[in-house]
Amino acid sequence: MSRTVRSSVKRVAQKLIGRSDVRGFLRQQKLWLSKKIYRRPVSIAKLRQQLIDLGVTPGRTLWVHSSWNEFYNVALRPSEMIDLMRDLLGPGGTLAMPAFPMDHNPDKVFLVDRAPVYTGLLCEVFRRSPDARRSIHLSSSVCAVGPNADFLVRDHHLTLMPWGKESPFCRLAELDGRILGIGAGFNFLTHLHTAECLLFDEVPFFRSVFDGTIKYRWKRAGGETGEHEYMRRIGDIRPQRLRRHFGPDICVEAKLSNLRILAADAKPFIERAVTLGRRGITMYIQPVPRPELFFSSKGR
């Protein structure tokens, strides 16, 4: 479907439902229907065992994406869910979550230790943990707690690529970390974006999904200040286009009542995304991924 057709369809849908946020409206309707269908409570014991079965074990470094709207059959508060995962990881484990700032305005000072997140209620409660460390990044900040937290987050503001080699996203792979999507499926796995960063110099197409840079100022609660500049991503993506390329050898799924959980080891997940990118298989629909843009400069 061309961009013109998609825009026309979107305008018609906006007129029919009387609101501009079509995707938000559809998510609300889907959640309403789900609550009518799935009413079986999820016991804490079963949830705990399922997390263990999916690799949430002592000493692991765990990265969690989530949608708290999907926890309606789980009798836990966000803080209790965080405590459950930290208990499973033990004192030697590290827990990390996306903490993308709600306000992306580069003209304002990014208050690293105070800015709320738009990545969900669980992430916001986690961000407020007294021992949470937060990376400095206006678009792709990350919070972490545990022995590996400092390694994950400390250099994010020194990188040009938001999800590149020294970012928390790639460093998770260095730690043999585990990615978990709880109520947030494949479309929400930000680690898919590592491909365009790692292939930026190698594959011409991925240079076209960035346009210029964004520069902003930041400030820590303790008074430390600085500036950071990073590449601005553009384009339109459909992550679900890649789902069939991530089979059970990479991603495993489970379901408790309505609650879907997806798990993957970060290293093979990122390696698969990069391999697909080299082959011209991408989640981008704009810019148009023309085959001639996917030759590798390494092969020249």
C-alpha positions as CSV (number, residue, x, y, z in Angstrom):
1,M,0.0,0.0,0.0
2,S,1.4,3.4,-1.0
3,R,1.9,6.3,1.4
4,T,-0.8,8.2,-0.4
5,V,-3.3,5.4,0.0
6,R,-2.4,4.9,3.7
7,S,-2.9,8.6,4.4
8,S,-6.3,8.6,2.7
9,V,-7.4,5.5,4.7
10,K,-6.2,7.1,7.9
11,R,-8.1,10.3,7.2
12,V,-11.3,8.4,6.6
13,A,-10.8,6.4,9.8
14,Q,-10.2,9.5,11.8
15,K,-13.4,11.0,10.5
16,L,-15.4,7.9,11.2
17,I,-14.2,7.5,14.8
18,G,-14.0,11.3,15.5
19,R,-10.4,11.3,16.8
20,S,-7.0,11.7,15.4
21,D,-5.3,8.8,17.2
22,V,-6.5,5.8,15.2
23,R,-4.0,3.3,16.6
24,G,-4.8,4.4,20.2
25,F,-8.6,3.9,19.5
26,L,-7.9,0.4,18.1
27,R,-5.8,-0.5,21.1
28,Q,-8.6,0.5,23.4
29,Q,-11.2,-1.5,21.5
30,K,-8.9,-4.5,21.5
31,L,-8.3,-4.2,25.2
32,W,-12.1,-3.9,25.9
33,L,-12.8,-7.0,23.9
34,S,-9.9,-8.9,25.5
35,K,-11.3,-8.2,29.0
36,K,-14.7,-9.6,27.9
37,I,-13.0,-12.8,26.6
38,Y,-10.2,-13.5,29.1
39,R,-11.4,-13.4,32.7
40,R,-9.4,-16.2,34.2
41,P,-7.1,-14.8,37.0
42,V,-3.4,-15.5,36.7
43,S,-2.0,-16.9,40.0
44,I,1.2,-15.4,41.3
45,A,2.7,-18.9,41.6
46,K,2.0,-19.7,37.9
47,L,3.4,-16.3,36.8
48,R,6.5,-16.9,38.9
49,Q,7.1,-20.3,37.4
50,Q,6.4,-19.1,33.9
51,L,9.1,-16.4,34.3
52,I,11.5,-19.0,35.6
53,D,10.8,-21.3,32.6
54,L,11.4,-18.3,30.3
55,G,14.9,-17.7,31.7
56,V,14.3,-15.3,34.6
57,T,16.9,-17.0,36.8
58,P,19.5,-15.9,39.4
59,G,22.3,-13.8,38.1
60,R,20.8,-13.1,34.7
61,T,20.7,-9.6,33.1
62,L,17.0,-9.1,32.2
63,W,15.5,-6.4,29.9
64,V,11.8,-6.0,30.2
65,H,9.3,-4.4,27.8
66,S,5.8,-4.3,29.1
67,S,2.2,-3.0,28.8
68,W,0.5,-2.7,32.2
69,N,-2.9,-2.6,30.5
70,E,-2.4,-6.3,29.9
71,F,-1.9,-7.2,33.6
72,Y,-5.6,-6.9,34.4
73,N,-5.8,-10.6,35.4
74,V,-2.7,-10.4,37.6
75,A,-3.3,-9.3,41.3
76,L,-0.1,-7.4,41.6
77,R,0.8,-3.7,41.8
78,P,3.6,-2.5,39.5
79,S,6.0,-2.3,42.4
80,E,5.1,-5.9,43.4
81,M,5.8,-7.1,39.9
82,I,9.2,-5.4,39.9
83,D,9.9,-7.0,43.3
84,L,8.9,-10.4,41.9
85,M,11.4,-10.1,39.0
86,R,14.2,-8.8,41.2
87,D,13.6,-11.7,43.6
88,L,13.9,-14.2,40.8
89,L,17.1,-12.5,39.5
90,G,18.6,-12.4,43.0
91,P,21.4,-10.0,44.2
92,G,23.6,-11.0,41.4
93,G,21.1,-10.3,38.7
94,T,20.4,-7.0,36.8
95,L,17.0,-5.7,35.7
96,A,16.7,-3.1,32.9
97,M,13.7,-1.4,31.3
98,P,13.3,1.3,28.6
99,A,12.8,4.8,30.0
100,F,12.2,6.8,26.9
101,P,11.4,10.4,28.1
102,M,7.9,11.7,27.5
103,D,9.2,15.1,26.5
104,H,11.6,15.0,23.5
105,N,11.9,18.7,23.1
106,P,15.7,19.4,22.5
107,D,15.2,23.0,23.4
108,K,14.5,22.1,27.0
109,V,17.1,20.7,29.5
110,F,16.6,16.9,29.9
111,L,16.3,16.3,33.6
112,V,17.8,12.8,33.7
113,D,16.7,11.8,37.1
114,R,13.2,13.4,37.0
115,A,11.8,13.2,33.5
116,P,8.9,10.7,33.3
117,V,8.7,8.0,30.7
118,Y,6.2,7.1,28.1
119,T,7.1,3.4,28.0
120,G,4.4,2.3,30.4
121,L,3.5,2.3,34.1
122,L,5.8,-0.5,35.1
123,C,8.8,1.4,33.6
124,E,7.8,4.6,35.3
125,V,7.5,2.9,38.7
126,F,10.9,1.2,38.0
127,R,12.5,4.5,37.1
128,R,11.5,5.9,40.5
129,S,13.4,3.1,42.3
130,P,15.9,4.6,44.7
131,D,18.8,2.5,43.3
132,A,17.9,2.8,39.6
133,R,20.5,4.1,37.2
134,R,19.3,6.0,34.1
135,S,21.2,6.5,30.9
136,I,21.5,10.0,29.4
137,H,19.6,9.9,26.2
138,L,16.7,12.2,25.1
139,S,15.0,9.6,22.9
140,S,16.1,6.2,24.1
141,S,17.0,6.4,27.7
142,V,17.2,3.2,29.8
143,C,17.0,2.4,33.5
144,A,18.8,-0.5,35.2
145,V,19.3,-1.9,38.7
146,G,21.9,-4.4,39.7
147,P,25.6,-5.3,39.3
148,N,25.6,-4.7,35.6
149,A,23.5,-1.5,35.6
150,D,26.5,0.9,35.4
151,F,28.0,-1.0,32.4
152,L,24.7,-0.9,30.6
153,V,23.9,2.8,31.0
154,R,27.1,4.8,31.7
155,D,28.1,5.6,28.1
156,H,24.8,6.1,26.3
157,H,25.4,9.9,26.1
158,L,28.8,9.3,24.4
159,T,27.3,7.5,21.4
160,L,26.1,9.0,18.1
161,M,23.8,6.1,17.3
162,P,20.9,5.7,19.7
163,W,20.9,1.9,19.6
164,G,24.6,1.3,18.5
165,K,27.6,-0.5,19.8
166,E,28.1,1.3,23.1
167,S,24.4,1.8,23.8
168,P,22.6,-0.2,26.5
169,F,20.8,-2.1,23.7
170,C,24.0,-3.7,22.3
171,R,25.7,-4.0,25.7
172,L,22.9,-6.3,26.8
173,A,24.1,-8.8,24.2
174,E,27.7,-8.5,25.6
175,L,26.2,-9.6,29.0
176,D,24.3,-12.5,27.4
177,G,21.2,-10.8,28.6
178,R,17.6,-11.9,28.2
179,I,14.8,-9.8,26.6
180,L,11.3,-10.2,27.9
181,G,8.1,-8.7,26.5
182,I,5.3,-9.0,29.0
183,G,2.0,-7.9,27.5
184,A,4.1,-6.1,24.9
185,G,4.9,-8.3,21.9
186,F,7.4,-8.4,19.1
187,N,6.4,-4.9,17.7
188,F,7.7,-3.4,20.9
189,L,11.2,-4.9,20.9
190,T,13.4,-1.9,20.5
191,H,16.4,-4.1,19.9
192,L,15.3,-4.4,16.3
193,H,16.7,-0.9,15.9
194,T,20.2,-2.1,16.5
195,A,20.4,-3.4,12.9
196,E,20.2,0.1,11.4
197,C,22.9,1.4,13.7
198,L,25.3,-1.6,13.4
199,L,24.9,-1.6,9.6
200,F,25.0,2.2,9.1
201,D,28.5,2.2,7.6
202,E,28.1,-1.0,5.7
203,V,24.7,-1.0,4.0
204,P,23.7,2.3,2.2
205,F,19.9,1.8,2.9
206,F,20.4,2.2,6.6
207,R,22.1,5.6,6.2
208,S,18.8,6.8,4.6
209,V,16.8,6.1,7.7
210,F,18.7,8.8,9.6
211,D,18.5,12.5,8.8
212,G,20.8,14.9,10.6
213,T,21.3,15.1,14.4
214,I,19.6,16.2,17.5
215,K,21.5,18.2,20.1
216,Y,20.3,18.8,23.7
217,R,21.5,19.7,27.1
218,W,21.1,17.5,30.2
219,K,21.3,17.8,33.9
220,R,21.6,15.3,36.8
221,A,19.9,15.7,40.1
222,G,23.3,16.2,41.7
223,G,24.0,19.2,39.5
224,E,26.2,17.5,36.8
225,T,25.4,19.0,33.3
226,G,26.4,18.4,29.8
227,E,25.4,18.2,26.1
228,H,24.8,15.3,23.8
229,E,24.2,14.9,20.1
230,Y,22.8,11.9,18.4
231,M,21.5,10.8,15.0
232,R,17.8,11.5,14.2
233,R,15.9,8.5,12.9
234,I,13.2,9.0,10.3
235,G,11.0,6.7,8.3
236,D,8.0,4.4,8.8
237,I,8.3,0.9,10.3
238,R,6.3,-2.3,10.5
239,P,8.2,-4.6,12.9
240,Q,5.6,-7.4,12.4
241,R,7.1,-7.9,8.9
242,L,10.1,-9.5,10.6
243,R,8.3,-11.7,13.0
244,R,8.3,-14.8,10.8
245,H,12.1,-14.6,10.6
246,F,12.4,-14.9,14.4
247,G,11.3,-18.5,15.0
248,P,11.4,-20.5,18.3
249,D,15.2,-20.8,17.9
250,I,15.3,-17.1,18.7
251,C,11.9,-16.1,20.3
252,V,9.8,-18.2,22.5
253,E,6.2,-17.3,23.6
254,A,3.9,-18.3,26.4
255,K,0.5,-17.2,27.5
256,L,-1.3,-17.1,30.9
257,S,-4.9,-16.2,30.5
258,N,-4.7,-13.0,28.4
259,L,-1.1,-12.2,29.3
260,R,1.3,-13.0,26.5
261,I,5.0,-13.2,27.2
262,L,7.8,-13.3,24.7
263,A,11.4,-14.1,25.5
264,A,14.7,-14.0,23.6
265,D,18.4,-13.9,24.3
266,A,19.7,-10.6,23.2
267,K,22.8,-11.7,21.3
268,P,21.1,-14.1,18.8
269,F,18.2,-11.7,18.5
270,I,20.5,-8.8,17.5
271,E,22.6,-11.1,15.2
272,R,19.4,-12.2,13.4
273,A,18.3,-8.6,12.9
274,V,21.7,-7.7,11.5
275,T,21.7,-10.8,9.2
276,L,18.3,-9.9,7.9
277,G,19.4,-6.3,7.3
278,R,22.3,-7.4,5.2
279,R,19.9,-9.5,3.1
280,G,17.6,-6.5,2.5
281,I,14.9,-7.8,4.9
282,T,13.9,-4.8,7.0
283,M,10.9,-3.5,9.0
284,Y,11.1,-0.2,7.1
285,I,8.5,0.6,4.5
286,Q,9.6,4.3,4.2
287,P,12.2,5.0,2.9
288,V,11.4,2.4,0.4
289,P,13.9,-0.5,0.8
290,R,15.0,-0.8,-2.8
291,P,17.2,-3.8,-3.4
292,E,20.1,-1.8,-4.9
293,L,20.5,0.0,-1.6
294,F,21.5,-3.2,0.2
295,F,24.8,-4.0,-1.3
296,S,27.5,-4.3,1.4
297,S,30.4,-1.9,1.3
298,K,32.5,-4.7,2.8
299,G,32.1,-6.7,-0.4
300,R,33.4,-3.9,-2.7
